[in-house]
Amino acid sequence: MHSPVNADVVGQLGHLTLNRPESINAIDLEMMHSMTETLEAWSSDPAVAVVLLDGSGEYGFCAGGDFREILARAAEGMTIGSVFFRDEYRLIAKLAEYPKPVVSIMHGMTMGGGISLAGHVATRVVTDRVVLGQPETGYGFVPDGGATWRLARTPGEFGTYLALNSIDLTAADAIALGFADVMVPTERIAELKAALAADASSPDDTVRRFAVDAGPSTVLARRDWIDACYSANTVDEILERLWAFSSGETVEGLAAADSNDAEAAENAAAAADTLLRLSPTALVATLRSVRAARDGEELRDALERELRLARWFTTQPDLFTGVQALVAQNTGTLHQDTVPEWRPADLAAVDVADIVGAMETQLRHSVFPRGLGIPEEEHAS
């Protein structure tokens, strides 16, 4: 029988492999629960000293959460915000706080929840063929699973830019911006896994013996105009700055002609065009959530806030509109350039008060009902 997660112990290495290659290992509830149970067992098993997390298939480590399952369960009336996202975030926290070293290997497509699974562990490996991204605003959702905490800790305003514009990252970009630690060439991954199984005494040192220079990050050249434009307080103001900058005006003391990015004006204009195609509600909520994750916030705090927002988005039309459009585009029944019918379709019509309320409202079924010092019975419904 096909198992969606393979769990093996080789030597002192506990090897967890996401095993749904036909869906690029998109995470569903069965996978979450299987991984959680295995990690709990291994945490107290003296035979397991190190955990390795990877994904099967050549196309990618993980395409993120399985939103087809979310749509299906929503149609059945399941309270998906209380189950799917809560259990996913608990798994992510377990990996981040695991008492034994965890090594993750991200290859090929690694999106959204895939980055969250692999991106908070002790040693994070990317291959030369990896493509990372936070595509959530493109389907009417927000970066979650601890993504806002990680995005808020990138240099300057890169986190804001990546979160809003759904930018894809190369291995070099991922390392430069703190999404990964090292790059190991694809052709040496099998050798790396064998070395980790043979010697579990110092997994980080073992990984670094296989690491090579990922080369320069192309996205870093954009930092000056990204910082100038994306430091604005609202999405509307970011758009205004992008348009002004791309038209030759000086923004925050910077002109396109003086940028380190040789194509600064064109790239800023393209960034503005991208924002106009994305869910206005998702953009406003994403900016608020990433900014809230700054200033010393812990990962657990971010996960709690992200769960509140995730639950709220399951009551909003854009998530379902966006996921349905994404599925249709992937199956060829909808053109890739077709913009979903977002509601509202204009940034000015987004109810910011609703978003703020969702971010701040305590939940009865939180990610860590006692971990944050709040008794379960005191949570609001």
C-alpha positions, 0 to 999 in steps of 0.5 A: 500500500502506498504511504504518503510519508515514508519513515525509516531508521538507518543507523541512527538516522531517522529518515522522513520522506514526503511521498506524494510525488504526483502532487509534488508532495502537497501536504494533507492531513494524513501526512501531517498526522503521520509525520507528527506521530513519527516525530513524537516516537523518535523524540524519545527513541535513543536509536534515533540521533538525527532526523532527515526530512526530504521529498520524493520525486524529481519535481520538488520537495513540497508544493505547499498545503493541499488546498484541494483537500481544504476545498473538499473538506469545506464543502463537507462542512468541516471546520478547516481552520480548526483542523487543517491549519492548526495541525499543520502549524503544530507540526511546523513548531514540532520540527522547529523545536525538535530536541534532536538535530533535523536536516531538511533537503529542499529540491525543485519546487518548494512553495509556501507550506513546504518552506515552512516545514523545511525552513525552521529546522537546524540545518536547511539544505537547498539544491542547485535546482530548487525554486522557492516561493511564497505564492499565497497572495496569488490565490487569495491567501496569506503567507502562513506556517511561520512564514511571516516570522521568517519573512520579517527577518530578511534584510531590509524590506525583502520580506515585504516584497517577497510576501506581497509579490510572490517572488520565486527564489533561487538557491543563492537567493534563499541562502542570502535571504535566510531561507536556507543555510547551504547548497548541495549539488543535486548529484551529491544528495544521495552521497550526503544522505548516505554520509548522514546515515553512516555518522550521526555525530555531527550532522551540520558538519557532515552537510557542510562537507558537501556544500558548494558556493551557490553563487551571487544572489540576483535579487540582492541587487534590487535591495535599494529600490525595494527598501525605498518603495516597500517601506511604505505603510500601506499597499496603496502607498507601495504602489504609488512609490513603485509607479513614481520610481519607475517613472523617473521620480526620486523615492526616499532619496533614490532615483532609478538611474542611481540604483544598483539594479541596472533594470530598476525602473523596469523591475519596479514597474513589473512589481507594480503590475504584479500587485494589481493582479493579486487579491487586494484582501490578501495583500492588505492582510499580508502586509499587516501580518509581516509587519506584526512579526517584527520586533522580537516576536517569537515563532509561536506568536506568529503561528497563533496570529497566522492561524487566526488569519487563516481561519478568517480567510476560509470565510472569505471569497478570495481564497476559494476563488483563487484556489479554484482558479489555480486548479483550473490553470494547472489543469489547462481549463483556465488561461494562466494570465486570467486574473480571478474575480477578487472580491473586493477588486479594489484595495480601497474597498478592503475592510482593514478593521475586519483584518485587524480584528481577525489578527487579534481575536483569540481562538478557543482552538489555538495552535498552543492552547497552553504554550502561551499561558492561556488556559484552553477554556479562556479562549474565545470561540 
